Amino acid sequence: MKRIGLLFFLIFSISHAVIGQEIVKKQVNVEKIKVFPNPATTVVNVLGLQNCLNAEILISDGYGNVVQRYRWEIRNNAINIPVASLEQGVYMIIINSPEQSVKTKFYKQ
């Protein structure tokens, strides 16, 4: 019985360690991400991203409501997001792809 308990503990620990490693691998160092201009009027440029074929880009307002949603290819480690239609305020940019997960803020003037 002790062997079964030990075996279960080892399998559980290994599976959680692998999941933890995967999460760390996907996170991007926020210090490398540059968002400009900030405040923005018509477009927000995001630099320091990893290139990928199919990234989900979400813009959410201060309440967490998604106000814009895109699915784009990231080239040259950068994207340009049109924001002219947004009201003045603080917004969160969320970029998800198999290569990365990024969250950063910007202000729309």
Biopython code that builds the backbone (N, CA, C, O; Angstrom):
import numpy as np
from Bio.PDB.StructureBuilder import StructureBuilder

atoms = [
    (1, "MET", "N", (0.823, -1.197, 0.000)),
    (1, "MET", "CA", (0.000, 0.000, 0.000)),
    (1, "MET", "C", (0.862, 1.255, 0.000)),
    (1, "MET", "O", (0.538, 2.241, -0.662)),
    (2, "LYS", "N", (1.981, 1.210, 0.759)),
    (2, "LYS", "CA", (2.872, 2.365, 0.793)),
    (2, "LYS", "C", (3.481, 2.614, -0.578)),
    (2, "LYS", "O", (3.693, 3.764, -0.961)),
    (3, "ARG", "N", (3.768, 1.538, -1.329)),
    (3, "ARG", "CA", (4.361, 1.680, -2.661)),
    (3, "ARG", "C", (3.386, 2.355, -3.619)),
    (3, "ARG", "O", (3.784, 3.185, -4.438)),
    (4, "ILE", "N", (2.122, 1.999, -3.514)),
    (4, "ILE", "CA", (1.114, 2.611, -4.390)),
    (4, "ILE", "C", (1.005, 4.105, -4.078)),
    (4, "ILE", "O", (0.935, 4.928, -4.991)),
    (5, "GLY", "N", (0.989, 4.452, -2.801)),
    (5, "GLY", "CA", (0.920, 5.859, -2.403)),
    (5, "GLY", "C", (2.140, 6.635, -2.883)),
    (5, "GLY", "O", (2.014, 7.764, -3.356)),
    (6, "LEU", "N", (3.331, 6.026, -2.761)),
    (6, "LEU", "CA", (4.553, 6.672, -3.223)),
    (6, "LEU", "C", (4.541, 6.836, -4.740)),
    (6, "LEU", "O", (4.933, 7.883, -5.254)),
    (7, "LEU", "N", (4.095, 5.809, -5.454)),
    (7, "LEU", "CA", (4.015, 5.874, -6.909)),
    (7, "LEU", "C", (3.056, 6.980, -7.349)),
    (7, "LEU", "O", (3.366, 7.746, -8.261)),
    (8, "PHE", "N", (1.890, 7.061, -6.699)),
    (8, "PHE", "CA", (0.932, 8.111, -7.020)),
    (8, "PHE", "C", (1.535, 9.487, -6.778)),
    (8, "PHE", "O", (1.369, 10.390, -7.597)),
    (9, "PHE", "N", (2.236, 9.651, -5.657)),
    (9, "PHE", "CA", (2.860, 10.925, -5.332)),
    (9, "PHE", "C", (3.900, 11.313, -6.386)),
    (9, "PHE", "O", (3.950, 12.471, -6.800)),
    (10, "LEU", "N", (4.721, 10.375, -6.821)),
    (10, "LEU", "CA", (5.744, 10.651, -7.823)),
    (10, "LEU", "C", (5.130, 11.049, -9.158)),
    (10, "LEU", "O", (5.580, 12.009, -9.783)),
    (11, "ILE", "N", (4.115, 10.327, -9.598)),
    (11, "ILE", "CA", (3.449, 10.647, -10.869)),
    (11, "ILE", "C", (2.799, 12.021, -10.789)),
    (11, "ILE", "O", (2.902, 12.814, -11.724)),
    (12, "PHE", "N", (2.131, 12.304, -9.676)),
    (12, "PHE", "CA", (1.485, 13.603, -9.487)),
    (12, "PHE", "C", (2.517, 14.728, -9.499)),
    (12, "PHE", "O", (2.295, 15.762, -10.127)),
    (13, "SER", "N", (3.634, 14.537, -8.815)),
    (13, "SER", "CA", (4.685, 15.558, -8.753)),
    (13, "SER", "C", (5.311, 15.795, -10.119)),
    (13, "SER", "O", (5.537, 16.944, -10.499)),
    (14, "ILE", "N", (5.594, 14.742, -10.856)),
    (14, "ILE", "CA", (6.209, 14.873, -12.174)),
    (14, "ILE", "C", (5.271, 15.577, -13.140)),
    (14, "ILE", "O", (5.704, 16.442, -13.901)),
    (15, "SER", "N", (3.987, 15.219, -13.120)),
    (15, "SER", "CA", (3.040, 15.846, -14.040)),
    (15, "SER", "C", (2.914, 17.336, -13.749)),
    (15, "SER", "O", (2.814, 18.130, -14.684)),
    (16, "HIS", "N", (2.916, 17.737, -12.479)),
    (16, "HIS", "CA", (2.829, 19.156, -12.148)),
    (16, "HIS", "C", (4.121, 19.889, -12.492)),
    (16, "HIS", "O", (4.082, 21.056, -12.879)),
    (17, "ALA", "N", (5.250, 19.228, -12.356)),
    (17, "ALA", "CA", (6.525, 19.864, -12.716)),
    (17, "ALA", "C", (6.569, 20.144, -14.209)),
    (17, "ALA", "O", (7.041, 21.205, -14.617)),
    (18, "VAL", "N", (6.090, 19.222, -15.034)),
    (18, "VAL", "CA", (6.078, 19.415, -16.487)),
    (18, "VAL", "C", (5.145, 20.558, -16.860)),
    (18, "VAL", "O", (5.484, 21.387, -17.704)),
    (19, "ILE", "N", (3.975, 20.607, -16.238)),
    (19, "ILE", "CA", (3.034, 21.689, -16.518)),
    (19, "ILE", "C", (3.649, 23.024, -16.120)),
    (19, "ILE", "O", (3.526, 23.997, -16.864)),
    (20, "GLY", "N", (4.307, 23.095, -14.967)),
    (20, "GLY", "CA", (4.951, 24.323, -14.527)),
    (20, "GLY", "C", (6.027, 24.781, -15.489)),
    (20, "GLY", "O", (6.157, 25.981, -15.727)),
    (21, "GLN", "N", (6.800, 23.870, -16.047)),
    (21, "GLN", "CA", (7.840, 24.224, -16.998)),
    (21, "GLN", "C", (7.227, 24.793, -18.270)),
    (21, "GLN", "O", (7.758, 25.745, -18.842)),
    (22, "GLU", "N", (6.130, 24.227, -18.711)),
    (22, "GLU", "CA", (5.479, 24.699, -19.934)),
    (22, "GLU", "C", (4.978, 26.128, -19.761)),
    (22, "GLU", "O", (5.112, 26.944, -20.673)),
    (23, "ILE", "N", (4.405, 26.440, -18.609)),
    (23, "ILE", "CA", (3.893, 27.784, -18.365)),
    (23, "ILE", "C", (5.035, 28.792, -18.366)),
    (23, "ILE", "O", (4.907, 29.862, -18.960)),
    (24, "VAL", "N", (6.136, 28.476, -17.721)),
    (24, "VAL", "CA", (7.279, 29.391, -17.668)),
    (24, "VAL", "C", (7.834, 29.629, -19.059)),
    (24, "VAL", "O", (8.242, 30.746, -19.377)),
    (25, "LYS", "N", (7.857, 28.607, -19.888)),
    (25, "LYS", "CA", (8.405, 28.730, -21.236)),
    (25, "LYS", "C", (7.587, 29.705, -22.080)),
    (25, "LYS", "O", (8.155, 30.394, -22.927)),
    (26, "LYS", "N", (6.276, 29.785, -21.875)),
    (26, "LYS", "CA", (5.413, 30.614, -22.700)),
    (26, "LYS", "C", (5.415, 32.085, -22.300)),
    (26, "LYS", "O", (5.077, 32.938, -23.120)),
    (27, "GLN", "N", (5.787, 32.405, -21.059)),
    (27, "GLN", "CA", (5.741, 33.786, -20.616)),
    (27, "GLN", "C", (6.875, 34.581, -21.254)),
    (27, "GLN", "O", (7.993, 34.086, -21.400)),
    (28, "VAL", "N", (6.571, 35.815, -21.630)),
    (28, "VAL", "CA", (7.552, 36.709, -22.236)),
    (28, "VAL", "C", (7.938, 37.753, -21.196)),
    (28, "VAL", "O", (7.079, 38.252, -20.469)),
    (29, "ASN", "N", (9.213, 38.083, -21.122)),
    (29, "ASN", "CA", (9.698, 39.087, -20.200)),
    (29, "ASN", "C", (9.092, 40.438, -20.569)),
    (29, "ASN", "O", (9.353, 40.961, -21.653)),
    (30, "VAL", "N", (8.289, 41.000, -19.676)),
    (30, "VAL", "CA", (7.574, 42.242, -19.953)),
    (30, "VAL", "C", (8.552, 43.395, -20.170)),
    (30, "VAL", "O", (8.231, 44.339, -20.892)),
    (31, "GLU", "N", (9.728, 43.340, -19.565)),
    (31, "GLU", "CA", (10.708, 44.409, -19.731)),
    (31, "GLU", "C", (11.179, 44.523, -21.179)),
    (31, "GLU", "O", (11.598, 45.600, -21.602)),
    (32, "LYS", "N", (11.119, 43.439, -21.943)),
    (32, "LYS", "CA", (11.540, 43.457, -23.339)),
    (32, "LYS", "C", (10.451, 44.001, -24.260)),
    (32, "LYS", "O", (10.738, 44.361, -25.402)),
    (33, "ILE", "N", (9.228, 44.066, -23.791)),
    (33, "ILE", "CA", (8.104, 44.538, -24.596)),
    (33, "ILE", "C", (8.059, 46.063, -24.547)),
    (33, "ILE", "O", (8.094, 46.656, -23.469)),
    (34, "LYS", "N", (7.983, 46.692, -25.715)),
    (34, "LYS", "CA", (7.864, 48.142, -25.821)),
    (34, "LYS", "C", (6.529, 48.491, -26.466)),
    (34, "LYS", "O", (6.184, 47.946, -27.514)),
    (35, "VAL", "N", (5.782, 49.391, -25.850)),
    (35, "VAL", "CA", (4.489, 49.847, -26.361)),
    (35, "VAL", "C", (4.592, 51.350, -26.588)),
    (35, "VAL", "O", (4.890, 52.108, -25.664)),
    (36, "PHE", "N", (4.345, 51.772, -27.815)),
    (36, "PHE", "CA", (4.428, 53.205, -28.124)),
    (36, "PHE", "C", (3.559, 53.532, -29.325)),
    (36, "PHE", "O", (3.271, 52.622, -30.102)),
    (37, "PRO", "N", (3.123, 54.759, -29.529)),
    (37, "PRO", "CA", (3.208, 55.834, -28.550)),
    (37, "PRO", "C", (2.249, 55.567, -27.393)),
    (37, "PRO", "O", (1.234, 54.889, -27.553)),
    (38, "ASN", "N", (2.578, 56.096, -26.262)),
    (38, "ASN", "CA", (1.740, 55.914, -25.087)),
    (38, "ASN", "C", (1.729, 57.231, -24.325)),
    (38, "ASN", "O", (2.693, 57.523, -23.616)),
    (39, "PRO", "N", (0.678, 58.040, -24.441)),
    (39, "PRO", "CA", (-0.656, 57.708, -24.940)),
    (39, "PRO", "C", (-0.719, 57.640, -26.465)),
    (39, "PRO", "O", (0.069, 58.279, -27.164)),
    (40, "ALA", "N", (-1.663, 56.860, -26.960)),
    (40, "ALA", "CA", (-1.845, 56.638, -28.397)),
    (40, "ALA", "C", (-3.081, 57.380, -28.893)),
    (40, "ALA", "O", (-3.993, 57.684, -28.124)),
    (41, "THR", "N", (-3.092, 57.664, -30.199)),
    (41, "THR", "CA", (-4.271, 58.300, -30.804)),
    (41, "THR", "C", (-4.873, 57.430, -31.903)),
    (41, "THR", "O", (-6.085, 57.215, -31.917)),
    (42, "THR", "N", (-4.052, 56.927, -32.822)),
    (42, "THR", "CA", (-4.589, 56.141, -33.938)),
    (42, "THR", "C", (-4.054, 54.707, -33.998)),
    (42, "THR", "O", (-4.755, 53.804, -34.455)),
    (43, "VAL", "N", (-2.821, 54.495, -33.542)),
    (43, "VAL", "CA", (-2.219, 53.164, -33.615)),
    (43, "VAL", "C", (-1.299, 52.951, -32.413)),
    (43, "VAL", "O", (-0.679, 53.890, -31.914)),
    (44, "VAL", "N", (-1.224, 51.697, -31.959)),
    (44, "VAL", "CA", (-0.286, 51.301, -30.903)),
    (44, "VAL", "C", (0.679, 50.298, -31.509)),
    (44, "VAL", "O", (0.259, 49.317, -32.122)),
    (45, "ASN", "N", (1.969, 50.541, -31.339)),
    (45, "ASN", "CA", (3.008, 49.630, -31.807)),
    (45, "ASN", "C", (3.502, 48.810, -30.618)),
    (45, "ASN", "O", (3.774, 49.360, -29.550)),
    (46, "VAL", "N", (3.618, 47.492, -30.805)),
    (46, "VAL", "CA", (4.133, 46.613, -29.760)),
    (46, "VAL", "C", (5.355, 45.918, -30.323)),
    (46, "VAL", "O", (5.263, 45.180, -31.303)),
    (47, "LEU", "N", (6.510, 46.157, -29.698)),
    (47, "LEU", "CA", (7.781, 45.563, -30.125)),
    (47, "LEU", "C", (8.276, 44.576, -29.079)),
    (47, "LEU", "O", (7.886, 44.639, -27.913)),
    (48, "GLY", "N", (9.152, 43.653, -29.516)),
    (48, "GLY", "CA", (9.753, 42.683, -28.604)),
    (48, "GLY", "C", (8.991, 41.386, -28.516)),
    (48, "GLY", "O", (9.227, 40.590, -27.608)),
    (49, "LEU", "N", (8.073, 41.155, -29.449)),
    (49, "LEU", "CA", (7.279, 39.926, -29.465)),
    (49, "LEU", "C", (8.030, 38.826, -30.207)),
    (49, "LEU", "O", (8.998, 39.087, -30.922)),
    (50, "GLN", "N", (7.569, 37.605, -30.024)),
    (50, "GLN", "CA", (8.101, 36.486, -30.792)),
    (50, "GLN", "C", (7.251, 36.322, -32.045)),
    (50, "GLN", "O", (6.024, 36.389, -31.977)),
    (51, "ASN", "N", (7.894, 36.107, -33.181)),
    (51, "ASN", "CA", (7.166, 35.888, -34.433)),
    (51, "ASN", "C", (6.314, 34.632, -34.327)),
    (51, "ASN", "O", (6.731, 33.634, -33.739)),
    (52, "CYS", "N", (5.116, 34.691, -34.904)),
    (52, "CYS", "CA", (4.247, 33.514, -34.939)),
    (52, "CYS", "C", (3.221, 33.688, -36.056)),
    (52, "CYS", "O", (2.985, 34.800, -36.530)),
    (53, "LEU", "N", (2.626, 32.594, -36.461)),
    (53, "LEU", "CA", (1.695, 32.612, -37.589)),
    (53, "LEU", "C", (0.276, 33.008, -37.212)),
    (53, "LEU", "O", (-0.449, 33.561, -38.039)),
    (54, "ASN", "N", (-0.134, 32.733, -35.975)),
    (54, "ASN", "CA", (-1.541, 32.904, -35.636)),
    (54, "ASN", "C", (-1.690, 33.346, -34.187)),
    (54, "ASN", "O", (-2.017, 32.533, -33.323)),
    (55, "ALA", "N", (-1.456, 34.622, -33.915)),
    (55, "ALA", "CA", (-1.575, 35.142, -32.553)),
    (55, "ALA", "C", (-2.952, 35.765, -32.350)),
    (55, "ALA", "O", (-3.485, 36.425, -33.241)),
    (56, "GLU", "N", (-3.515, 35.548, -31.174)),
    (56, "GLU", "CA", (-4.770, 36.191, -30.808)),
    (56, "GLU", "C", (-4.419, 37.483, -30.069)),
    (56, "GLU", "O", (-3.690, 37.455, -29.077)),
    (57, "ILE", "N", (-4.934, 38.604, -30.550)),
    (57, "ILE", "CA", (-4.689, 39.906, -29.941)),
    (57, "ILE", "C", (-6.024, 40.443, -29.437)),
    (57, "ILE", "O", (-6.967, 40.617, -30.208)),
    (58, "LEU", "N", (-6.089, 40.700, -28.142)),
    (58, "LEU", "CA", (-7.302, 41.233, -27.529)),
    (58, "LEU", "C", (-6.994, 42.593, -26.928)),
    (58, "LEU", "O", (-5.926, 42.800, -26.352)),
    (59, "ILE", "N", (-7.936, 43.522, -27.064)),
    (59, "ILE", "CA", (-7.872, 44.812, -26.388)),
    (59, "ILE", "C", (-9.064, 44.852, -25.447)),
    (59, "ILE", "O", (-10.210, 44.719, -25.876)),
    (60, "SER", "N", (-8.787, 45.037, -24.154)),
    (60, "SER", "CA", (-9.885, 45.111, -23.189)),
    (60, "SER", "C", (-9.854, 46.462, -22.475)),
    (60, "SER", "O", (-8.796, 47.064, -22.296)),
    (61, "ASP", "N", (-11.029, 46.919, -22.074)),
    (61, "ASP", "CA", (-11.129, 48.198, -21.386)),
    (61, "ASP", "C", (-10.790, 48.029, -19.903)),
    (61, "ASP", "O", (-10.415, 46.939, -19.470)),
    (62, "GLY", "N", (-10.920, 49.089, -19.143)),
    (62, "GLY", "CA", (-10.588, 49.069, -17.726)),
    (62, "GLY", "C", (-11.449, 48.133, -16.896)),
    (62, "GLY", "O", (-11.080, 47.782, -15.776)),
    (63, "TYR", "N", (-12.606, 47.722, -17.439)),
    (63, "TYR", "CA", (-13.502, 46.806, -16.739)),
    (63, "TYR", "C", (-13.265, 45.346, -17.142)),
    (63, "TYR", "O", (-13.912, 44.442, -16.612)),
    (64, "GLY", "N", (-12.344, 45.118, -18.072)),
    (64, "GLY", "CA", (-12.057, 43.762, -18.524)),
    (64, "GLY", "C", (-12.890, 43.317, -19.711)),
    (64, "GLY", "O", (-12.786, 42.165, -20.131)),
    (65, "ASN", "N", (-13.714, 44.199, -20.264)),
    (65, "ASN", "CA", (-14.533, 43.869, -21.431)),
    (65, "ASN", "C", (-13.670, 43.913, -22.694)),
    (65, "ASN", "O", (-12.960, 44.893, -22.921)),
    (66, "VAL", "N", (-13.722, 42.872, -23.508)),
    (66, "VAL", "CA", (-12.971, 42.850, -24.759)),
    (66, "VAL", "C", (-13.660, 43.781, -25.747)),
    (66, "VAL", "O", (-14.827, 43.586, -26.087)),
    (67, "VAL", "N", (-12.923, 44.804, -26.211)),
    (67, "VAL", "CA", (-13.486, 45.792, -27.129)),
    (67, "VAL", "C", (-12.971, 45.612, -28.556)),
    (67, "VAL", "O", (-13.609, 46.073, -29.503)),
    (68, "GLN", "N", (-11.836, 44.952, -28.721)),
    (68, "GLN", "CA", (-11.315, 44.618, -30.048)),
    (68, "GLN", "C", (-10.669, 43.236, -29.972)),
    (68, "GLN", "O", (-10.071, 42.863, -28.962)),
    (69, "ARG", "N", (-10.807, 42.489, -31.066)),
    (69, "ARG", "CA", (-10.240, 41.136, -31.131)),
    (69, "ARG", "C", (-9.692, 40.928, -32.539)),
    (69, "ARG", "O", (-10.375, 41.176, -33.533)),
    (70, "TYR", "N", (-8.448, 40.468, -32.600)),
    (70, "TYR", "CA", (-7.798, 40.194, -33.882)),
    (70, "TYR", "C", (-7.102, 38.843, -33.824)),
    (70, "TYR", "O", (-6.798, 38.333, -32.746)),
    (71, "ARG", "N", (-6.855, 38.272, -34.996)),
    (71, "ARG", "CA", (-6.023, 37.080, -35.122)),
    (71, "ARG", "C", (-5.063, 37.366, -36.273)),
    (71, "ARG", "O", (-5.442, 37.337, -37.444)),
    (72, "TRP", "N", (-3.801, 37.645, -35.908)),
    (72, "TRP", "CA", (-2.813, 38.083, -36.886)),
    (72, "TRP", "C", (-1.528, 37.287, -36.801)),
    (72, "TRP", "O", (-1.242, 36.615, -35.809)),
    (73, "GLU", "N", (-0.767, 37.387, -37.870)),
    (73, "GLU", "CA", (0.603, 36.882, -37.874)),
    (73, "GLU", "C", (1.507, 37.979, -37.305)),
    (73, "GLU", "O", (1.357, 39.152, -37.645)),
    (74, "ILE", "N", (2.434, 37.593, -36.446)),
    (74, "ILE", "CA", (3.410, 38.553, -35.922)),
    (74, "ILE", "C", (4.688, 38.386, -36.717)),
    (74, "ILE", "O", (5.282, 37.308, -36.736)),
    (75, "ARG", "N", (5.111, 39.462, -37.378)),
    (75, "ARG", "CA", (6.342, 39.457, -38.188)),
    (75, "ARG", "C", (7.299, 40.513, -37.649)),
    (75, "ARG", "O", (6.875, 41.509, -37.061)),
    (76, "ASN", "N", (8.573, 40.289, -37.852)),
    (76, "ASN", "CA", (9.609, 41.238, -37.425)),
    (76, "ASN", "C", (9.490, 41.597, -35.948)),
    (76, "ASN", "O", (9.842, 42.701, -35.532)),
    (77, "ASN", "N", (8.991, 40.650, -35.166)),
    (77, "ASN", "CA", (8.862, 40.801, -33.708)),
    (77, "ASN", "C", (8.028, 42.007, -33.292)),
    (77, "ASN", "O", (8.270, 42.592, -32.236)),
    (78, "ALA", "N", (7.039, 42.387, -34.121)),
    (78, "ALA", "CA", (6.238, 43.572, -33.817)),
    (78, "ALA", "C", (4.850, 43.478, -34.440)),
    (78, "ALA", "O", (4.638, 42.765, -35.420)),
    (79, "ILE", "N", (3.906, 44.219, -33.847)),
    (79, "ILE", "CA", (2.577, 44.392, -34.438)),
    (79, "ILE", "C", (2.167, 45.851, -34.285)),
    (79, "ILE", "O", (2.652, 46.559, -33.402)),
    (80, "ASN", "N", (1.271, 46.285, -35.155)),
    (80, "ASN", "CA", (0.679, 47.628, -35.114)),
    (80, "ASN", "C", (-0.827, 47.437, -34.977)),
    (80, "ASN", "O", (-1.467, 46.832, -35.837)),
    (81, "ILE", "N", (-1.380, 47.954, -33.898)),
    (81, "ILE", "CA", (-2.796, 47.749, -33.603)),
    (81, "ILE", "C", (-3.540, 49.066, -33.797)),
    (81, "ILE", "O", (-3.193, 50.062, -33.162)),
    (82, "PRO", "N", (-4.566, 49.094, -34.672)),
    (82, "PRO", "CA", (-5.349, 50.321, -34.848)),
    (82, "PRO", "C", (-6.241, 50.565, -33.629)),
    (82, "PRO", "O", (-6.951, 49.663, -33.184)),
    (83, "VAL", "N", (-6.202, 51.787, -33.091)),
    (83, "VAL", "CA", (-6.987, 52.107, -31.899)),
    (83, "VAL", "C", (-7.801, 53.399, -32.058)),
    (83, "VAL", "O", (-8.339, 53.913, -31.077)),
    (84, "ALA", "N", (-7.893, 53.920, -33.269)),
    (84, "ALA", "CA", (-8.591, 55.193, -33.500)),
    (84, "ALA", "C", (-10.053, 55.148, -33.055)),
    (84, "ALA", "O", (-10.594, 56.164, -32.619)),
    (85, "SER", "N", (-10.691, 53.998, -33.157)),
    (85, "SER", "CA", (-12.108, 53.890, -32.822)),
    (85, "SER", "C", (-12.376, 53.761, -31.317)),
    (85, "SER", "O", (-13.532, 53.788, -30.896)),
    (86, "LEU", "N", (-11.334, 53.622, -30.510)),
    (86, "LEU", "CA", (-11.518, 53.464, -29.062)),
    (86, "LEU", "C", (-11.769, 54.816, -28.395)),
    (86, "LEU", "O", (-11.278, 55.850, -28.846)),
    (87, "GLU", "N", (-12.541, 54.781, -27.319)),
    (87, "GLU", "CA", (-12.756, 55.972, -26.497)),
    (87, "GLU", "C", (-11.499, 56.242, -25.676)),
    (87, "GLU", "O", (-10.664, 55.354, -25.506)),
    (88, "GLN", "N", (-11.366, 57.441, -25.177)),
    (88, "GLN", "CA", (-10.237, 57.800, -24.328)),
    (88, "GLN", "C", (-10.269, 56.960, -23.050)),
    (88, "GLN", "O", (-11.329, 56.765, -22.457)),
    (89, "GLY", "N", (-9.102, 56.464, -22.631)),
    (89, "GLY", "CA", (-9.035, 55.680, -21.396)),
    (89, "GLY", "C", (-7.866, 54.723, -21.382)),
    (89, "GLY", "O", (-7.025, 54.730, -22.280)),
    (90, "VAL", "N", (-7.824, 53.890, -20.337)),
    (90, "VAL", "CA", (-6.765, 52.901, -20.158)),
    (90, "VAL", "C", (-7.246, 51.560, -20.704)),
    (90, "VAL", "O", (-8.381, 51.154, -20.453)),
    (91, "TYR", "N", (-6.378, 50.873, -21.455)),
    (91, "TYR", "CA", (-6.707, 49.588, -22.070)),
    (91, "TYR", "C", (-5.591, 48.582, -21.827)),
    (91, "TYR", "O", (-4.440, 48.952, -21.594)),
    (92, "MET", "N", (-5.949, 47.311, -21.884)),
    (92, "MET", "CA", (-5.001, 46.216, -21.748)),
    (92, "MET", "C", (-4.884, 45.518, -23.100)),
    (92, "MET", "O", (-5.889, 45.209, -23.740)),
    (93, "ILE", "N", (-3.646, 45.275, -23.525)),
    (93, "ILE", "CA", (-3.378, 44.475, -24.719)),
    (93, "ILE", "C", (-3.005, 43.078, -24.235)),
    (93, "ILE", "O", (-2.115, 42.924, -23.398)),
    (94, "ILE", "N", (-3.677, 42.069, -24.757)),
    (94, "ILE", "CA", (-3.394, 40.680, -24.399)),
    (94, "ILE", "C", (-3.066, 39.932, -25.687)),
    (94, "ILE", "O", (-3.878, 39.889, -26.612)),
    (95, "ILE", "N", (-1.885, 39.348, -25.742)),
    (95, "ILE", "CA", (-1.428, 38.622, -26.929)),
    (95, "ILE", "C", (-1.157, 37.186, -26.518)),
    (95, "ILE", "O", (-0.319, 36.926, -25.655)),
    (96, "ASN", "N", (-1.874, 36.252, -27.142)),
    (96, "ASN", "CA", (-1.711, 34.827, -26.845)),
    (96, "ASN", "C", (-1.379, 34.065, -28.111)),
    (96, "ASN", "O", (-2.014, 34.249, -29.149)),
    (97, "SER", "N", (-0.375, 33.207, -28.013)),
    (97, "SER", "CA", (-0.001, 32.315, -29.102)),
    (97, "SER", "C", (0.739, 31.135, -28.480)),
    (97, "SER", "O", (1.075, 31.176, -27.296)),
    (98, "PRO", "N", (0.998, 30.086, -29.257)),
    (98, "PRO", "CA", (1.783, 28.969, -28.699)),
    (98, "PRO", "C", (3.169, 29.404, -28.231)),
    (98, "PRO", "O", (3.746, 28.770, -27.347)),
    (99, "GLU", "N", (3.709, 30.472, -28.807)),
    (99, "GLU", "CA", (5.055, 30.929, -28.479)),
    (99, "GLU", "C", (5.117, 31.856, -27.270)),
    (99, "GLU", "O", (6.173, 31.984, -26.650)),
    (100, "GLN", "N", (3.990, 32.515, -26.919)),
    (100, "GLN", "CA", (4.058, 33.549, -25.890)),
    (100, "GLN", "C", (2.699, 33.896, -25.315)),
    (100, "GLN", "O", (1.654, 33.577, -25.882)),
    (101, "SER", "N", (2.748, 34.555, -24.178)),
    (101, "SER", "CA", (1.569, 35.125, -23.539)),
    (101, "SER", "C", (1.991, 36.469, -22.965)),
    (101, "SER", "O", (2.837, 36.527, -22.072)),
    (102, "VAL", "N", (1.398, 37.559, -23.479)),
    (102, "VAL", "CA", (1.822, 38.914, -23.119)),
    (102, "VAL", "C", (0.615, 39.728, -22.678)),
    (102, "VAL", "O", (-0.448, 39.664, -23.296)),
    (103, "LYS", "N", (0.785, 40.490, -21.608)),
    (103, "LYS", "CA", (-0.228, 41.453, -21.161)),
    (103, "LYS", "C", (0.486, 42.761, -20.885)),
    (103, "LYS", "O", (1.479, 42.795, -20.159)),
    (104, "THR", "N", (-0.022, 43.837, -21.467)),
    (104, "THR", "CA", (0.549, 45.150, -21.234)),
    (104, "THR", "C", (-0.543, 46.210, -21.377)),
    (104, "THR", "O", (-1.564, 45.970, -22.020)),
    (105, "LYS", "N", (-0.327, 47.371, -20.782)),
    (105, "LYS", "CA", (-1.336, 48.435, -20.802)),
    (105, "LYS", "C", (-0.902, 49.576, -21.704)),
    (105, "LYS", "O", (0.282, 49.774, -21.974)),
    (106, "PHE", "N", (-1.906, 50.324, -22.164)),
    (106, "PHE", "CA", (-1.645, 51.577, -22.867)),
    (106, "PHE", "C", (-2.803, 52.528, -22.599)),
    (106, "PHE", "O", (-3.886, 52.123, -22.175)),
    (107, "TYR", "N", (-2.545, 53.789, -22.856)),
    (107, "TYR", "CA", (-3.568, 54.821, -22.665)),
    (107, "TYR", "C", (-3.967, 55.381, -24.019)),
    (107, "TYR", "O", (-3.109, 55.751, -24.821)),
    (108, "LYS", "N", (-5.270, 55.445, -24.274)),
    (108, "LYS", "CA", (-5.811, 56.019, -25.520)),
    (108, "LYS", "C", (-6.201, 57.461, -25.237)),
    (108, "LYS", "O", (-7.005, 57.737, -24.347)),
    (109, "GLN", "N", (-5.624, 58.372, -26.002)),
    (109, "GLN", "CA", (-5.882, 59.804, -25.828)),
    (109, "GLN", "C", (-7.025, 60.258, -26.688)),
    (109, "GLN", "O", (-7.382, 61.436, -26.670)),
]
sb = StructureBuilder()
sb.init_structure("model")
sb.init_model(0)
sb.init_chain("A")
sb.init_seg("    ")
for serial, (resi, resn, name, xyz) in enumerate(atoms, 1):
    if name == "N":
        sb.init_residue(resn, " ", resi, " ")
    sb.init_atom(name, np.array(xyz, "f"), 0.0, 1.0, " ", f" {name:<3s}", serial, name[0])
structure = sb.get_structure()
